[in-house]
Amino acid sequence: MADSAAPFRIKGETGDWEVVVGLEVHAQVVSNAKLFSGAATAFGAEPNTQVSLVDAAMPGMLPVPNRECIRQAVRTGMALDAKINKWSRFDRKNYFYADLPQGYQISQLYHPLVGEGEIEILLDEKDEGSARTIGIERIHVEQDAGKLMHDQHPTMSYVDLNRSGVALMEIVSRPDMRSPAEAGAYLRKLRSILRYVGSCDGNMEEGSMRADVNVSVRKPGAELGTRTETKNVNSVRFVMAVVEHEAKRQVELIEGGGSVAQETRLFDPDKGVTRSLRSKEDAHDYRYFPDPDLLPLELDDAFLEDCKASLPELPDDKRKRYENLGITAYNAGVLTAEVETARWFDALLEAGAEAKQGANWVVAELFGALNRRGESIDASPVSPTRAAELLGLVANGTISGTIAKQVFEIMLESGEGATDIVEKQGLKQTSDTGAIDVEIDKVLAANADKVAEYKSGKQQLFGFFVGQTMKAMQGKANPQLVNERLRTKLDS
Amino acid sequence: MTDLTAKTIAELRDGFRDGDFRAREIAESFNAAVAAAKLLNAYTVETPEDALAAADAADSARVSGDLPSLAGIPLGIKDLFATRGVDTTAGSKILQGFKPRYESTVTANLRKAGAGMLGKLNMDEFAMGSSNETSTYGPVISPWRRKGSNVGLTPGGSSGGSAAAVAAHIAPAATGTDTGGSIRQPAAFAGISGIKPTYGRCSRWGIVAFASSLDQAGPMAKTVRDCAILLEAMAGFDPKDSTSLDLPVPQWEANLSSDLRGKRVGIPKEYRIDGVPADINALWDKGIEWLKDAGATPVEISLPHTKYALPTYYIIAPAEASSNLARYDGVRYGLREEGVKTLDDMYSATRAEGFGDEVKRRIMIGTYVLSAGFYDAYFTKAQRVRALIKQDFAKAFEQCDVILTPTAPSAAFGIGETTDPLAMYLNDVFAVPASLAGLPAMSVPGGLDEQGLPLGLHLIGNELDEQMVLNAGLAIEERAGFTARPEKWW
């Protein structure tokens, strides 16, 4: 296994190269209405059914900021420990395109809503030493554009304005990432935080989260190289592929005597390569200037306090809390990575399950079952309450871990409660030492040779006797008692 | 029967309430006058049915006695205001045939107050111009003529149709908009009154945007009182406009008073500029005397950054316009040039065909001053100067209550006489500073020049102090005794 603490290097002909990565993530804000109009924002609606006069840029229409979108962006900033700017302003980014009805995008260039923050990532869940801190430069809010549909008519393109004016947060990282893995971990962690906060659904397939990937290479410790920007990459895997491919391409280019051009590139997921979209010379002059239709955005303390108070427990805090409950670092990491898992596990604790036992069970048993069945934890056929009931039976010695597995399988299929199943199928564990002794004696008698081996020092055979006894008792014997009785009989 | 078209809004309102005439008679009189005045080219669309419908509603409502403030009054509406189902083109070919499905807040407010609409009034394309010559419908011809001449004169601009209609009695009053003098300069040219309120008093929602940080709607009417009545109906907070002022609308009409005792009138020395005709400066002096007569004390004030106002305006307004007009791209509404291969070609062809020269000029200026490398030198600096100009006024209003200046540096000029765009821009030299500062300002007729053409006096008030502006305007109106009327030739 690769050492996650070792720096990622591209092996070039002239030696090792370091890759420098920064990400600009566009995250669609969860809100019922668009950033500057009252139009709805549901995904997948019929084209042009969620368009207000403002979104279509009809003459004389004016934008009015949607408080909920601002609130979500502020909450996101707070979750990233970022500076919230109480005074910010909207600017117009001017360019012509058929999916941009106003001829400008309302964005925030000069005075963004959120300033510097940071995200801690862990490259290896089992290794605290693999932690990295990635800086956030800023978060600003802006309007999304509409969508062009090129496949509806042989010679024309159609315009769908449903997405036009939907609120986006642009979350800009510092160029702090040094490998595809770090870029992947950053994006996963960011996505996780957004989903905890509830400010973005993080659905990359539907485009509600996408990344512009800035990549450059340099000799370790040297000045930053010229970067390329690969636009609109829509999965964690693709982002990692872009970093990998761009880094290699740039190294080859430089070592071949060429130089990296500052340009915008596109990722081709089928071929796994990036290609040039436009060079710096062709770059738009966006003519940013303060939007005169909007007043500066001024946030008061009451609003900020409300935002703060509404924040849920975030992944890092939750993880620490789990670890303090005795859960292993690995399990705590797995349980907190996705908000749905964490929510499920919290409900399990709420229902009375013991933390460490519960964590082990969720990670091993529940995840295994859900994987097998192709179900998400949200749709788990066994609820946290039912699971707590099952774990309780194990904890109080009513059933053994082995029987618990059987019971769980029945629960998955039948939806019945653990206690009922144990009752009905007579799976209750026995602590009747008389019955256990009878079976132990039979096992020892039938395996006299092994008993002799054991007695002559082959201690590891002890497990064999336990297994045989349990088997003979159809798993229903209290394993602790079986252990005790065996020890007494064998070691006496 | 008395000529109803000669009456003021106040007279029509009161006469209608008293039962002297019916609203339908008012509407019919104006509809007939409008139909008979095509030579003026003041209206781009006539809506006689709209005026009649509102009149009939007013006549029915009169029985119940509970009448809104403008019941039975038909108005002319500048083509910049979106009017539901009625062509709204901003005087531009690019919006040819555009019928909005919505009504601007200001015209909706007027309708709520009972007003009807006589039609849409011609204007400079996208409100860019000072002579009404940039309209795609051709210029409005002023009802005024020079003594002994039949040369066609401009009514000023951009609210030229509004000014001409009120002066020619083919509308009792009209809406205008003012970005850098577009209410006040045409009001002065046409011998009528017009007020631009404090920025934010009137909602901009549904008004085709020219320069968002400057655009303000206001009334143009025969008298100061009529301006007060109309402005009360037009103004008010609108949550759909983020720059709208969340303040109650004052009772400007009820509080009208020409008693200016204890008030100080600022006379800015920087407004004495070279090349202004002697009769304009003479009228200014007369204005000072009239206000003294009303009890006010003149004080000399200084607005040191005045000379930078025009260049500042011609950076900020085109910058905003270049962006505001980007939406006219042929994709969703209005003109679209077909027969082109690419999207970019469609944009170019549509905008080349749809916009007139002045609009193109300002889009180019605006694009230039916002472009990388020039932004700081032009736009940022202009924003700074704008702040200084505001500060000038703030300081001045520590010393005075209202400022008096001429409205425009000349009387109306002939159509086609001013071909140099920069010379045209000079028309707004007195009007633009108040626009940049967002202050209320008004033009009232003061007299005629030696050629028999109207000249206006310009009053600038402190922020939100429309009352002071109207009161000083009333004091001048009462003393100027301006009763001159253009001789009917149309």
Interface residues (C-beta under 8 A of the other chain):
Chain A: L53 A56 A57 M58 P59 G60 M61 L62 P63 V64 P65 R92 N94 F96 Y97 A98 P101 Q102 G103 Y104 V159 D285 R287 Y288 F289 P292 D293 L294 L295
Chain B: F81 A82 T88 A90 L95 F98 P100 R101 Y102 S104 R204 W205 G206 I207 V208 A209 A211 S212 S213 P239 K240 D241 S242 T243 A319 E320 S322 S323 L325 A326 R327 D329 V331 R332 Y333 L343 D344 Y347 T367 L370 S371 A372 Y375 F379
